[in-house]
């Protein structure tokens, strides 16, 4: 069995919450991480920037990933 890299993207967003000064991010397939407020803010900025770039790539046809409505990995 071979692994695919990058793995198939998930279509469900992660959910972030704040508890006792820590940011918790629950993602697909039981992935969960805790971040300081500062690390969470920088991660958020990085995600927004990367999402904007990925949308530009998709619009230019440079993609092997799903478009809205396509489901690849929906577990979690």
Backbone as a ProteinNet text record, in pm:
[ID]
protein_1_A
[PRIMARY]
XXXXXXXXXXXXXXXXXXXXXXXXXXXXXXXXXXXXXXXXXXXXXXXXXXXXXXXXXXXXXXXXXXXXXXXXXXXX
[TERTIARY]
84.6	0	88.8	62.4	141.2	60.4	130.3	66.2	63.3	-41	-51.7	-9.1	80.9	118.2	103.3	37.2	-34.5	-159.3	-206.3	-327.2	-448.8	-553	-676.8	-724.2	-765.9	-809.1	-945.7	-964.9	-1094	-1181.8	-1311.1	-1403.5	-1468.2	-1456.6	-1514.3	-1410.2	-1449.2	-1354.2	-1331.4	-1217.6	-1192.9	-1273.1	-1291.1	-1365.8	-1272.5	-1256.9	-1169.7	-1253.9	-1205.2	-1268	-1158.1	-1195.1	-1100.8	-1145.7	-1051.2	-1078.7	-959.2	-982.7	-879.9	-753	-770.3	-656.3	-583.7	-634.2	-574.3	-674.9	-626	-712.3	-706.3	-822.5	-833.4	-888.9	-825.9	-871.4	-905.6	-1033.7	-1080.6	-1095.7	-1024.8	-1028.7	-1090.4	-1082.5	-1140.5	-1064.5	-1132.3	-1073.8	-1016.4	-1074.9	-1031.5	-904.1	-855.2	-736	-771.4	-690.7	-713.4	-577.8	-565.2	-442	-477.7	-385.2	-401.9	-289.3	-323.1	-228.9	-239.2	-127.6	-136.4	-218	-266.4	-342.6	-257	-130.2	-40.5	-18.7	4.3	24.6	-102.8	-218.5	-345.4	-367.9	-335.8	-354.3	-265.6	-140.9	-49.9	-93.9	-139.2	-190.8	-311.2	-398.1	-515.6	-476.9	-381	-334.3	-274.2	-194.7	-131	-234.9	-337.4	-444.5	-520.4	-551.7	-623	-538.5	-410.1	-320.5	-311.3	-295.1	-283.7	-413.5	-526.6	-655.8	-673.6	-633.1	-642.9	-556.6	-436.4	-347.3	-404.5	-458.6	-517.6	-637.1	-717.5	-830.5	-782.8	-674.2	-616.7	-566.3	-499.2	-448.1	-563.4	-668.8	-784.7	-846.3	-860	-918.5	-833.4	-702.1	-611.5	-601.1	-677.5	-676.4	-558.5	-484.8	-368.4	-410.7	-487.3	-537.4	-566.4	-544	-585.4	-675.7	-722.9	-804.5	-950.2	-1039.2	-1181.3	-1223.8	-1331.6	-1393.6	-1512.1	-1574.2	-1689.8	-1791	-1838.4	-1937.9	-1879.6	-1749.5	-1685.3	-1644	-1659.8	-1619.4	-1508.4	-1397.5	-1290	-1280.2	-1244.6	-1235.4	-1337.4	-1438.4	-1544.3	-1557.4	-1457.2	-1462.2	-1427.9	-1486.4	-1446.3	-1554.4
-118.3	0	124.2	215.6	337.8	453.4	545.8	665.3	773	850.7	961.6	1088.6	1162.7	1291.9	1396	1503.8	1528.6	1442.7	1416.8	1335.1	1407.5	1331.3	1392.5	1498.2	1613.6	1721.2	1691.3	1741.9	1730.4	1847.7	1823.9	1931.2	1996.5	1934.6	1992.5	2080.4	2201.2	2288.4	2244.1	2284.6	2264.3	2364.9	2335	2423.5	2467.3	2597.9	2652.2	2705.7	2681.2	2734.1	2784.8	2872.7	2923.4	2876.8	2821.1	2776.1	2807.9	2885.5	2918	2974.9	3060.3	3127.4	3045.3	2929	2840.7	2823.5	2815	2790.5	2642.5	2580.6	2439.8	2431.4	2350.1	2331.6	2185	2158.7	2023.9	2010.3	1915	1893.7	1760	1723.7	1597.8	1476.7	1364.8	1237.2	1242.2	1323.5	1328.8	1407.9	1479.2	1561.6	1677.2	1697.1	1808.1	1861.8	1994.7	2056.6	2172.7	2206.3	2324.9	2421.8	2549.3	2654.1	2770.3	2841.8	2967.3	3063	3169.2	3268.4	3325.2	3348.8	3404.1	3306.2	3180.3	3079.2	3060.1	3064.4	3049.7	3166.1	3288.3	3405.1	3395.6	3355.6	3341.8	3227.5	3118.6	3006.9	3050.8	3128.9	3180.1	3265.9	3355.3	3439.6	3354	3255	3167.1	3086.5	3038.6	2963.4	3050	3172.4	3263.5	3291.8	3317.9	3343.5	3222	3103.9	2982	2951.5	2975.2	2952.4	3045.1	3170.9	3266.3	3219.5	3173.1	3124.2	2998.9	2908.4	2785.6	2817.2	2915.4	2955	3013.9	3091.7	3144.8	3031.7	2934.8	2820.2	2742.1	2720.3	2647	2722.7	2855.1	2936.7	2931.4	2913.8	2905.7	2763.8	2671.5	2533.9	2452.5	2505.3	2436	2357.6	2253	2180.5	2035.7	1954	1815.5	1788.5	1894.3	1884.1	1908.2	1876	1892	2038	2060.5	2192.4	2187.1	2299.5	2303.3	2199.6	2122.9	2021.6	1883.7	1875.2	1746	1695.4	1567.5	1510	1410	1428.3	1331.5	1266.7	1343.3	1289.1	1360.8	1287.7	1347.4	1278	1201.2	1132.2	1231.3	1210.9	1295	1361.4
0	0	0	-88.9	-95.5	-39	22.3	76.3	-30.3	-32	-125	-53.5	-116.1	-60.6	-168.8	-145.8	-21	-13.9	107.2	121.5	64.7	36.3	-12.9	86.3	36.4	127.1	188.9	306.3	374.1	333.3	327.9	290.1	411.2	526.4	648.2	717	756.4	825.4	969.3	1023.7	1165.4	1245.8	1372.3	1462	1574.2	1589.6	1694.6	1810.1	1930.3	2050.9	2143.4	2235.7	2334.9	2471.8	2546.7	2683.1	2771.1	2874.6	2973.6	2909.9	2810.4	2748.6	2642.6	2609.5	2508.8	2396.1	2273.1	2158.2	2124.5	2113.1	2076.5	1935	1852.4	1715.7	1696.2	1669.4	1640.3	1490.7	1434.1	1290.6	1255.1	1126.9	1081.8	1135.6	1139.7	1183.4	1324	1410.3	1548.9	1573.7	1473.5	1492.3	1584.4	1686.1	1778.7	1823.4	1824.1	1872.5	1963.6	2050.8	2134.4	2100.1	2097.2	2059.3	2156.3	2172	2244.2	2157.4	2216.2	2139.6	2026.4	2055	1953.4	1837.5	1869.9	1765.4	1683.7	1749.2	1678.3	1582.3	1626.5	1540.2	1416.5	1434	1319.5	1228.5	1287.3	1207.4	1126	1187.1	1116.1	997.4	1018.1	906.9	796	833.5	736.1	658.5	727	659.8	560.5	599.1	509	385.1	404.3	291.1	198.9	257.2	177.7	104.2	168.5	103.6	-16	-1.1	-112.3	-229.4	-201.6	-307	-372.8	-293.8	-349.1	-438.5	-400.7	-484.9	-617.2	-613.3	-737.3	-825.9	-765.3	-840.3	-903.8	-826.1	-878.7	-995.8	-982.5	-1089.2	-1215.6	-1198.8	-1312.7	-1368.1	-1310.2	-1357.4	-1307	-1212.5	-1156.9	-1033.5	-1055.3	-939.9	-971.3	-872.6	-877.6	-759.6	-697.6	-577.4	-610.5	-519	-546.8	-554.2	-623.9	-624.9	-531	-506.3	-415.9	-459.3	-363.2	-391.4	-414.7	-447.1	-463.5	-326.8	-306.3	-179.1	-201.9	-132.3	-136.5	0.5	101.4	236.4	322.3	361.6	442	575	612.9	742.1	852.6	965.5	1077.9	1143.1
[MASK]
++++++++++++++++++++++++++++++++++++++++++++++++++++++++++++++++++++++++++++

